Amino acid sequence: MSITNQRMREHAFLSGLYGDDHYPDHVLDKGKAILLGLCERIEAERPSDLAALYVLTEAATEEFNTLEAEFDAAGSEIETVAREEIAEDFSFVASAYGFADADAEELIAAREW
C-alpha cells in the first residue's frame, strides 16, 4: 500500500538519528519502516478515536521493542536521544492523521526502552 498522506510521504522519519555514528543506518531503516507501516495501517484501518489509534501505535511500539535487540547487537541502543526522536515521530504521525490531542506517552506506552 502506498501512503496517501502528503505530510507523511514527505516526512524524514528518525532524521535526527541518521548521520550519527552511534545509530547504524541499517537498524534505523527498520525503525523508519515501522513508522511507515504505522502510517499504512492508519490509512487502511482509519481509527475513529484515540483508543483505536492507541491500539495501532501499541503494535508499532512493540515492533520497536523487538528492534532494540538489533540496536544492541550493532553496539547501539535506544537511549534518551533515540527515545525522544521516536516519540516525536509517533506524535507527528498522530497529528498528521487528525489526532493532535493524542497523548505522546500513551502513543508509546508499551515501550520497553
C-alpha positions as CSV (number, residue, x, y, z in Angstrom):
1,M,0.0,0.0,0.0
2,S,1.2,3.5,-0.8
3,I,0.9,6.2,1.8
4,T,-1.5,8.9,0.6
5,N,-1.0,11.5,3.3
6,Q,1.3,14.1,1.8
7,R,2.8,15.1,5.1
8,M,3.8,11.6,5.8
9,R,5.2,11.0,2.3
10,E,7.5,14.0,2.8
11,H,8.5,13.5,6.4
12,A,12.0,12.3,7.1
13,F,11.5,9.8,9.9
14,L,14.2,9.5,12.5
15,S,16.1,12.3,10.8
16,G,17.8,13.4,14.0
17,L,19.5,9.9,14.3
18,Y,20.7,9.4,10.8
19,G,24.2,10.7,10.3
20,D,25.1,9.9,14.0
21,D,27.5,7.0,14.0
22,H,26.0,5.8,17.3
23,Y,22.9,4.7,15.4
24,P,23.5,2.3,12.5
25,D,21.6,3.2,9.3
26,H,20.5,-0.4,8.6
27,V,18.7,-0.5,12.0
28,L,17.3,3.0,11.6
29,D,15.9,1.9,8.2
30,K,14.0,-0.8,10.0
31,G,12.7,1.8,12.5
32,K,11.6,4.0,9.6
33,A,9.8,1.0,8.1
34,I,7.9,0.5,11.3
35,L,6.7,4.1,11.3
36,L,5.8,3.9,7.6
37,G,3.9,0.7,8.4
38,L,2.1,2.5,11.1
39,C,1.0,5.2,8.6
40,E,-0.2,2.5,6.2
41,R,-2.2,0.8,9.0
42,I,-3.8,4.1,10.0
43,E,-4.8,4.8,6.4
44,A,-6.1,1.3,5.9
45,E,-8.0,0.9,9.2
46,R,-9.0,4.6,9.7
47,P,-9.2,4.6,13.5
48,S,-12.2,6.5,14.6
49,D,-11.0,7.6,18.0
50,L,-7.9,7.8,20.2
51,A,-8.5,4.3,21.7
52,A,-8.3,2.8,18.2
53,L,-5.2,4.8,17.3
54,Y,-3.5,3.6,20.5
55,V,-4.1,0.0,19.5
56,L,-2.2,0.7,16.3
57,T,0.6,2.6,18.0
58,E,1.0,-0.1,20.6
59,A,1.6,-2.6,17.9
60,A,4.3,-0.3,16.3
61,T,5.8,0.3,19.7
62,E,6.1,-3.4,20.3
63,E,8.0,-3.7,16.9
64,F,10.4,-1.1,18.3
65,N,10.8,-3.2,21.4
66,T,11.9,-6.1,19.2
67,L,14.2,-3.8,17.2
68,E,16.0,-2.8,20.3
69,A,17.9,-6.1,20.2
70,E,19.2,-5.2,16.8
71,F,20.4,-1.8,18.1
72,D,22.2,-3.7,20.9
73,A,23.8,-6.2,18.5
74,A,25.1,-3.3,16.5
75,G,26.7,-1.7,19.5
76,S,24.0,0.9,19.9
77,E,20.8,1.3,22.0
78,I,17.5,3.1,22.2
79,E,18.6,5.7,24.8
80,T,17.4,9.2,25.6
81,V,18.1,10.8,22.2
82,A,16.6,8.0,20.2
83,R,13.6,7.7,22.6
84,E,12.8,11.3,22.1
85,E,13.2,11.1,18.3
86,I,11.0,8.1,18.1
87,A,8.4,9.6,20.4
88,E,8.4,12.8,18.3
89,D,7.7,10.8,15.1
90,F,4.9,8.9,16.8
91,S,3.3,12.3,17.8
92,F,3.9,13.7,14.3
93,V,2.1,10.7,12.8
94,A,-0.8,11.1,15.2
95,S,-1.2,14.8,14.4
96,A,-0.9,14.3,10.7
97,Y,-3.8,11.9,10.8
98,G,-6.0,14.2,12.8
99,F,-5.2,13.1,16.3
100,A,-3.4,16.3,17.5
101,D,-4.8,15.6,21.0
102,A,-3.1,12.2,21.3
103,D,-1.0,11.8,24.5
104,A,2.6,11.4,23.5
105,E,3.3,9.0,26.4
106,E,0.2,6.9,25.6
107,L,1.3,6.6,22.0
108,I,4.4,4.7,23.1
109,A,3.1,3.3,26.4
110,A,4.1,-0.2,25.5
111,R,7.8,0.8,25.1
112,E,10.5,-1.2,26.9
113,W,13.2,1.3,26.0
